[in-house]
Amino acid sequence: MSTFRIEGGYKLRGEIQAQGAKNEALQILCAVLLTDEKVVISNIPDIIDINILIELLRKLGVKVEKLASNKMSFQADELNLDYLTSEDFKEGGKSLRGSIMLIGPLLARFGKGYIPKPGGDKIGRRRLDTHFEGFVQLGAEFRYNKEEHFYGVEAERLIGSEILLEEASVTGTANILMASVLAEGETSIYNAACEPYIQQLCKMLIRMGAKIEGVGSNFLKIQGVQQLSGCEHTLLPDMIEIGSWIGLAAMTQSEITIKNVGWEHLGIIPSTFKRLGITLEKRGDDIYIPPHLNGYEIQNFIDGSILTIADSPWPGLTPDLLSVILVMATQARGEVLIHQKMFESRLFFVDKLIDMGAKIILCDPHRAVVIGHDFKSQLKATKMSSPDIRAGISLLIAALSAKGTSVIQNIDQIDRGYERIDERLRGLGARIERID
């Protein structure tokens, strides 16, 4: 298992290109199963989670061809559906939570879909009820093998239905949407997630021949078609990585330009960082962050009460950025309450920051109060382990700002979501070494 050795306390400088969006890629790659024609996808991030999914598609029989850096073609014209019940699939599929989105396309096109209980980050309960309740409403029969933790849905045909989602689940919306595009009749999905990832999936499906109305809203109307064709699709820049680079620049008082960010898809993210006192300049489609040599000050609410940063469904703030915002607040001027509503274990990494000297009060599994140092006291280097992707990048940001040499273990968690992170950081002047 690899580790990072980081010599912190140095200011960085330069330009960085955001990778393709991981969460979008997971949906888009599953959607290639909806047609037997070739689908070309560009801006695919070269990260562990995406490579695992591509390997699952290969083993399922999808023809995968690398066309250029971060560009591949996929053709699902000769699939081996027996692989879905093999021991290899039961083992490989559970290593990636995104594998759950294989079920919708398989159910729509072949009348059956199976998946082992998916893994992923250890950040608390992540229910799958929304997915399977949607499939059942479309006419599928659900079964679950408790001994093997193996899920299955089967249907001779899917019939359009009016579906009201219990929660605005991004992956649940994507899964039900992909199942409904080949169902008979009309399907409506109310309380649908409307993140840019879902909007991108809708646009791709429409290019493939799907009939979808309401793109960008929480009410989607789908008229089923008999078959879909191939297409080309380019992934958006990863807004979570963009937010991570903003946090890194502020925390290390560095001068960084993030290239080609897709401003129109960032939603509330820039304004959230501005409320934390961060200066962001829009230069074309780039974000320029000047060195915050005088620090950054957290705004209070207009009545003087402490600022609360909380996650919520789009267009609210994505929960994936709360860990980065929390670590960045440790050097701010002022205080902030971080409220992680969705996952009850995602804030448990703060004990590592407290060991480094951060002033954090963990109120309960969902809330933490951060009292900033205003750069009057540097964090201390330490040895730590990355518990999940977003906590991992946050600990890496903390280590780059800390005085001394830190060691981060279990960095596979970081590699799951960030492409060549150490190499790209060295390009900005960071002193980081990967040790196998």
C-alpha positions as CSV (number, residue, x, y, z in Angstrom):
1,M,0.0,0.0,0.0
2,S,1.3,3.4,-1.0
3,T,1.8,6.5,1.2
4,F,2.4,10.2,0.6
5,R,5.3,12.0,2.3
6,I,4.6,15.7,2.3
7,E,6.9,18.5,3.4
8,G,4.4,21.3,4.1
9,G,4.5,25.0,4.7
10,Y,5.4,26.1,1.2
11,K,3.5,28.4,-1.1
12,L,2.5,27.0,-4.5
13,R,2.1,28.8,-7.8
14,G,0.9,28.0,-11.3
15,E,-1.9,26.7,-13.5
16,I,-3.9,23.5,-13.0
17,Q,-6.4,21.8,-15.4
18,A,-9.4,20.3,-13.7
19,Q,-10.0,16.6,-14.6
20,G,-13.2,15.2,-16.0
21,A,-16.1,14.8,-13.5
22,K,-15.9,11.5,-11.6
23,N,-19.6,11.4,-10.6
24,E,-20.7,12.2,-14.1
25,A,-18.4,9.6,-15.6
26,L,-19.9,6.8,-13.4
27,Q,-23.3,7.5,-14.9
28,I,-22.2,8.1,-18.5
29,L,-20.2,4.9,-18.6
30,C,-23.1,2.8,-17.4
31,A,-25.3,4.4,-20.1
32,V,-23.2,2.8,-22.9
33,L,-25.1,-0.4,-22.1
34,L,-28.3,1.1,-23.5
35,T,-27.3,0.6,-27.1
36,D,-25.4,-1.8,-29.3
37,E,-23.8,1.0,-31.3
38,K,-20.5,2.7,-30.5
39,V,-20.3,5.5,-27.9
40,V,-17.3,7.8,-27.7
41,I,-16.6,9.5,-24.4
42,S,-14.0,12.3,-23.9
43,N,-12.4,13.8,-20.8
44,I,-12.6,10.5,-18.8
45,P,-10.6,10.9,-15.6
46,D,-7.8,8.3,-15.1
47,I,-8.7,7.4,-11.5
48,I,-9.2,4.1,-9.6
49,D,-13.0,4.2,-9.4
50,I,-13.5,4.9,-13.1
51,N,-10.9,2.3,-14.1
52,I,-12.7,-0.3,-11.9
53,L,-16.0,0.4,-13.7
54,I,-14.4,0.2,-17.2
55,E,-12.9,-3.1,-16.2
56,L,-16.3,-4.4,-15.2
57,L,-17.7,-3.3,-18.5
58,R,-14.9,-5.1,-20.3
59,K,-15.6,-8.3,-18.4
60,L,-19.3,-8.0,-19.3
61,G,-18.3,-8.0,-22.9
62,V,-18.2,-4.3,-23.8
63,K,-15.6,-3.5,-26.5
64,V,-13.4,-0.8,-25.0
65,E,-10.9,1.1,-27.2
66,K,-8.6,3.9,-26.1
67,L,-8.6,6.6,-28.7
68,A,-6.5,9.2,-27.0
69,S,-5.5,10.4,-23.6
70,N,-8.8,10.4,-21.5
71,K,-10.8,9.5,-24.6
72,M,-12.4,6.0,-25.2
73,S,-15.0,4.3,-27.3
74,F,-17.4,1.7,-25.9
75,Q,-19.6,-0.8,-27.8
76,A,-22.0,-3.1,-26.0
77,D,-23.1,-5.3,-29.0
78,E,-22.0,-8.7,-27.7
79,L,-22.5,-8.9,-24.0
80,N,-22.0,-11.9,-21.8
81,L,-24.9,-11.6,-19.3
82,D,-23.8,-14.8,-17.5
83,Y,-21.0,-12.7,-16.1
84,L,-23.5,-10.9,-13.9
85,T,-24.0,-14.1,-11.8
86,S,-20.4,-15.1,-11.7
87,E,-18.2,-15.1,-8.6
88,D,-15.8,-12.7,-10.3
89,F,-18.6,-10.1,-10.7
90,K,-19.9,-10.6,-7.2
91,E,-16.4,-9.8,-5.9
92,G,-15.5,-7.0,-8.3
93,G,-18.9,-5.2,-8.4
94,K,-19.0,-4.7,-4.6
95,S,-15.7,-2.6,-4.6
96,L,-17.4,0.3,-6.3
97,R,-20.7,2.0,-5.2
98,G,-21.2,3.4,-8.7
99,S,-21.7,-0.1,-10.0
100,I,-25.3,0.1,-8.8
101,M,-26.0,2.2,-12.0
102,L,-25.3,-0.8,-14.2
103,I,-28.7,-2.2,-13.2
104,G,-31.0,0.4,-14.9
105,P,-29.5,0.1,-18.4
106,L,-29.3,-3.7,-18.1
107,L,-32.9,-4.0,-16.9
108,A,-34.1,-1.7,-19.7
109,R,-32.3,-3.5,-22.5
110,F,-32.2,-7.1,-21.4
111,G,-34.9,-7.4,-18.8
112,K,-32.6,-8.2,-15.9
113,G,-29.9,-6.7,-13.8
114,Y,-27.9,-7.9,-10.8
115,I,-25.4,-6.3,-8.5
116,P,-23.6,-7.2,-5.2
117,K,-24.1,-4.8,-2.4
118,P,-21.8,-2.0,-3.5
119,G,-19.0,-0.6,-1.4
120,G,-17.2,2.8,-1.7
121,D,-16.5,5.3,1.0
122,K,-17.1,4.5,4.6
123,I,-19.1,7.6,5.3
124,G,-22.3,6.1,6.8
125,R,-25.5,4.5,5.5
126,R,-26.2,4.9,1.8
127,R,-29.5,3.4,1.1
128,L,-30.5,1.8,-2.2
129,D,-34.2,1.8,-1.6
130,T,-34.8,4.7,-4.0
131,H,-33.3,2.7,-6.9
132,F,-35.2,-0.5,-6.4
133,E,-38.6,1.1,-5.6
134,G,-38.3,3.0,-8.9
135,F,-37.6,-0.2,-10.8
136,V,-40.5,-1.9,-9.1
137,Q,-42.9,0.9,-10.1
138,L,-41.7,0.4,-13.7
139,G,-42.8,-3.2,-13.5
140,A,-39.7,-5.1,-12.3
141,E,-39.6,-7.8,-9.8
142,F,-37.1,-7.3,-7.0
143,R,-35.2,-10.0,-5.1
144,Y,-32.4,-10.0,-2.6
145,N,-30.1,-12.8,-1.4
146,K,-29.3,-11.9,2.2
147,E,-26.6,-14.5,2.5
148,E,-24.6,-13.2,-0.5
149,H,-25.8,-9.6,-0.2
150,F,-26.8,-9.9,-3.9
151,Y,-29.5,-7.7,-5.5
152,G,-31.5,-8.5,-8.6
153,V,-34.4,-7.1,-10.7
154,E,-36.1,-8.8,-13.6
155,A,-39.0,-7.8,-15.9
156,E,-40.4,-9.1,-19.2
157,R,-41.2,-5.5,-20.1
158,L,-41.0,-2.2,-18.3
159,I,-44.1,0.1,-18.3
160,G,-44.0,3.8,-17.8
161,S,-45.2,5.1,-14.5
162,E,-45.5,8.2,-12.3
163,I,-42.7,8.0,-9.8
164,L,-42.3,10.3,-6.8
165,L,-38.8,9.8,-5.3
166,E,-38.5,9.7,-1.5
167,E,-35.2,11.5,-1.8
168,A,-33.5,13.5,-4.6
169,S,-30.9,10.8,-5.0
170,V,-28.4,11.5,-7.9
171,T,-27.6,7.9,-8.6
172,G,-31.2,6.8,-8.0
173,T,-32.4,9.4,-10.5
174,A,-29.8,8.3,-13.0
175,N,-30.7,4.6,-12.6
176,I,-34.4,5.1,-12.9
177,L,-34.0,7.5,-15.8
178,M,-31.8,5.0,-17.8
179,A,-34.4,2.3,-17.1
180,S,-37.3,4.4,-18.2
181,V,-35.9,5.6,-21.6
182,L,-36.6,2.1,-23.1
183,A,-39.9,1.5,-21.2
184,E,-43.3,1.4,-22.8
185,G,-45.2,4.6,-22.5
186,E,-44.6,7.7,-20.4
187,T,-42.6,7.9,-17.2
188,S,-42.5,10.9,-14.9
189,I,-39.9,11.3,-12.2
190,Y,-40.8,13.9,-9.5
191,N,-38.3,15.1,-6.9
192,A,-35.6,14.1,-9.3
193,A,-32.0,15.2,-8.7
194,C,-31.1,18.0,-11.1
195,E,-27.3,18.2,-10.6
196,P,-25.2,19.0,-13.7
197,Y,-24.3,15.3,-13.8
198,I,-28.0,14.4,-14.3
199,Q,-28.4,17.2,-16.9
200,Q,-25.4,15.8,-18.8
201,L,-26.8,12.3,-18.7
202,C,-30.1,13.6,-20.0
203,K,-28.4,15.5,-22.9
204,M,-26.4,12.4,-23.8
205,L,-29.5,10.2,-23.8
206,I,-31.4,12.7,-26.0
207,R,-28.5,12.6,-28.5
208,M,-28.9,8.8,-28.5
209,G,-32.6,9.2,-29.4
210,A,-34.3,9.3,-26.0
211,K,-37.3,11.7,-25.4
212,I,-36.8,13.6,-22.2
213,E,-38.5,16.8,-21.0
214,G,-37.7,18.9,-18.0
215,V,-33.9,18.7,-18.1
216,G,-32.4,20.8,-15.3
217,S,-35.6,20.6,-13.2
218,N,-36.7,18.2,-10.5
219,F,-39.6,17.0,-12.7
220,L,-38.5,14.8,-15.6
221,K,-40.9,13.4,-18.2
222,I,-39.7,10.5,-20.4
223,Q,-41.4,9.0,-23.4
224,G,-40.1,5.5,-23.9
225,V,-38.5,4.6,-27.3
226,Q,-37.7,1.1,-28.7
227,Q,-34.0,1.6,-29.1
228,L,-31.1,4.0,-28.8
229,S,-28.2,4.8,-31.0
230,G,-24.5,5.7,-30.5
231,C,-23.2,9.2,-29.8
232,E,-20.3,11.2,-28.7
233,H,-20.1,12.8,-25.2
234,T,-17.6,15.0,-23.3
235,L,-17.6,15.1,-19.6
236,L,-17.7,18.3,-17.6
237,P,-14.8,19.5,-15.5
238,D,-15.0,18.0,-12.0
239,M,-16.5,20.7,-9.7
240,I,-15.4,18.8,-6.6
241,E,-11.8,18.9,-7.8
242,I,-12.2,22.5,-8.6
243,G,-13.4,23.2,-5.1
244,S,-10.5,21.2,-3.8
245,W,-8.0,23.4,-5.7
246,I,-9.7,26.5,-4.4
247,G,-9.3,25.2,-0.8
248,L,-5.7,24.3,-1.4
249,A,-4.8,27.7,-2.8
250,A,-6.4,29.5,0.2
251,M,-5.0,27.2,2.9
252,T,-1.4,27.5,1.6
253,Q,-1.7,31.2,0.6
254,S,-0.8,30.3,-2.9
255,E,-1.4,31.9,-6.3
256,I,-3.2,29.4,-8.5
257,T,-5.2,29.5,-11.8
258,I,-7.7,26.7,-12.4
259,K,-8.2,26.3,-16.2
260,N,-11.4,25.7,-18.1
261,V,-13.7,25.2,-15.1
262,G,-17.1,25.5,-16.8
263,W,-18.3,28.4,-14.7
264,E,-22.0,28.0,-15.7
265,H,-22.0,24.5,-14.1
266,L,-20.5,25.5,-10.7
267,G,-23.7,26.7,-9.2
268,I,-23.3,28.0,-5.6
269,I,-19.7,26.8,-5.2
270,P,-18.0,30.1,-6.0
271,S,-20.3,32.2,-3.8
272,T,-19.8,29.7,-0.9
273,F,-16.1,30.2,-1.0
274,K,-16.5,34.0,-1.2
275,R,-18.6,33.8,2.0
276,L,-15.6,32.2,3.6
277,G,-13.5,35.2,2.6
278,I,-11.8,33.7,-0.5
279,T,-11.1,36.0,-3.4
280,L,-12.0,34.4,-6.7
281,E,-11.5,36.1,-10.1
282,K,-13.3,35.0,-13.2
283,R,-10.9,35.2,-16.1
284,G,-12.7,33.9,-19.1
285,D,-13.6,30.3,-18.2
286,D,-10.7,30.2,-15.6
287,I,-10.7,30.8,-11.9
288,Y,-7.8,32.9,-10.5
289,I,-7.0,32.7,-6.8
290,P,-4.5,35.3,-5.6
291,P,-2.3,34.6,-2.6
292,H,-4.2,35.4,0.5
293,L,-1.2,36.9,2.3
294,N,-3.5,38.7,4.8
295,G,-5.6,35.7,5.4
296,Y,-9.4,35.4,4.8
297,E,-12.3,36.3,7.0
298,I,-15.5,34.3,7.3
299,Q,-18.7,36.4,7.0
300,N,-21.4,36.2,9.6
301,F,-25.1,36.2,8.8
302,I,-26.6,39.7,8.5
303,D,-28.0,39.4,12.1
304,G,-24.5,38.8,13.4
305,S,-24.9,35.1,14.0
306,I,-22.3,32.5,13.1
307,L,-22.2,31.3,9.5
308,T,-23.5,27.8,8.8
309,I,-22.4,25.9,5.8
310,A,-24.6,22.9,5.0
311,D,-25.1,20.5,2.2
312,S,-28.3,20.2,0.3
313,P,-29.6,18.9,-3.1
314,W,-28.7,20.9,-6.2
315,P,-28.7,23.9,-6.6
316,G,-27.5,23.7,-3.0
317,L,-24.0,22.9,-1.9
318,T,-22.7,19.4,-2.7
319,P,-21.8,17.4,0.4
320,D,-18.5,16.3,-1.3
321,L,-17.0,19.7,-0.6
322,L,-17.8,20.0,3.1
323,S,-14.6,18.3,4.1
324,V,-12.5,20.7,2.0
325,I,-14.4,23.7,3.4
326,L,-13.9,22.4,7.0
327,V,-10.1,22.1,6.7
328,M,-9.9,25.4,5.0
329,A,-11.8,27.1,7.8
330,T,-9.1,26.0,10.3
331,Q,-6.9,28.9,9.1
332,A,-9.7,31.4,8.5
333,R,-10.4,34.5,10.6
334,G,-13.7,33.8,12.4
335,E,-15.8,30.8,13.1
336,V,-18.2,28.6,11.1
337,L,-20.6,25.7,11.8
338,I,-20.3,22.9,9.3
339,H,-23.5,20.8,9.0
340,Q,-23.1,17.6,7.1
341,K,-26.8,16.5,6.8
342,M,-26.4,13.5,4.5
343,F,-23.8,11.2,5.9
344,E,-23.3,10.5,9.6
345,S,-19.6,9.4,9.4
346,R,-18.1,11.9,7.1
347,L,-16.9,14.3,9.8
348,F,-15.1,11.7,11.8
349,F,-11.8,12.6,10.2
350,V,-11.6,15.8,12.2
351,D,-9.8,14.0,15.1
352,K,-6.7,14.0,12.8
353,L,-7.0,17.8,12.2
354,I,-7.4,18.3,16.0
355,D,-4.1,16.3,16.4
356,M,-2.5,18.8,14.0
357,G,-3.6,21.7,16.2
358,A,-6.9,22.7,14.6
359,K,-9.6,24.2,16.8
360,I,-12.7,22.1,16.0
361,I,-15.6,21.1,18.2
362,L,-17.3,18.0,16.9
363,C,-20.9,18.6,18.2
364,D,-22.3,15.3,16.9
365,P,-21.9,13.0,13.9
366,H,-23.3,15.7,11.6
367,R,-22.1,19.0,12.9
368,A,-18.7,20.6,13.7
369,V,-17.7,24.1,14.8
370,V,-14.4,25.4,13.4
371,I,-12.6,28.2,15.1
372,G,-10.0,29.6,12.7
373,H,-6.3,30.3,13.6
374,D,-6.1,33.3,11.1
375,F,-2.6,31.9,10.2
376,K,-1.3,32.9,13.7
377,S,-0.6,29.3,14.4
378,Q,0.4,26.7,11.8
379,L,-0.9,23.2,11.8
380,K,1.6,20.6,12.9
381,A,2.8,17.8,10.7
382,T,1.7,14.3,11.7
383,K,1.2,10.7,10.4
384,M,-2.4,9.9,9.4
385,S,-4.5,7.6,7.3
386,S,-7.0,8.6,4.6
387,P,-10.5,7.2,5.5
388,D,-12.3,8.3,2.3
389,I,-11.8,10.2,-0.9
390,R,-12.9,13.7,0.3
391,A,-11.4,13.4,3.8
392,G,-8.2,12.2,2.1
393,I,-7.9,15.3,-0.1
394,S,-8.7,17.5,2.9
395,L,-5.9,15.9,5.0
396,L,-3.6,16.3,2.0
397,I,-4.4,20.0,1.9
398,A,-3.8,20.2,5.7
399,A,-0.4,18.5,5.3
400,L,0.7,20.9,2.5
401,S,-0.1,23.8,4.8
402,A,1.4,22.3,8.0
403,K,4.9,22.9,9.3
404,G,7.2,19.9,8.9
405,T,6.9,16.5,7.2
406,S,3.6,14.6,7.2
407,V,2.8,11.1,6.1
408,I,-0.6,10.0,4.8
409,Q,-1.3,6.3,4.5
410,N,-4.1,4.5,2.6
411,I,-3.7,7.0,-0.3
412,D,-5.6,4.6,-2.6
413,Q,-8.6,6.4,-1.2
414,I,-7.3,9.7,-2.7
415,D,-6.4,8.0,-6.0
416,R,-10.0,6.8,-6.3
417,G,-11.1,10.3,-7.0
418,Y,-8.1,12.5,-8.0
419,E,-6.0,11.8,-11.1
420,R,-2.2,11.8,-10.7
421,I,-2.6,14.1,-7.7
422,D,1.0,14.0,-6.5
423,E,2.4,14.7,-10.0
424,R,0.1,17.6,-10.6
425,L,0.8,19.1,-7.2
426,R,4.6,18.9,-7.9
427,G,3.8,20.9,-11.0
428,L,2.7,23.7,-8.7
429,G,5.8,23.4,-6.5
430,A,4.5,21.1,-3.8
431,R,7.0,18.9,-2.0
432,I,5.2,15.6,-2.1
433,E,6.5,12.1,-2.7
434,R,4.7,8.8,-3.3
435,I,6.3,5.9,-1.5
436,D,5.2,2.4,-2.6
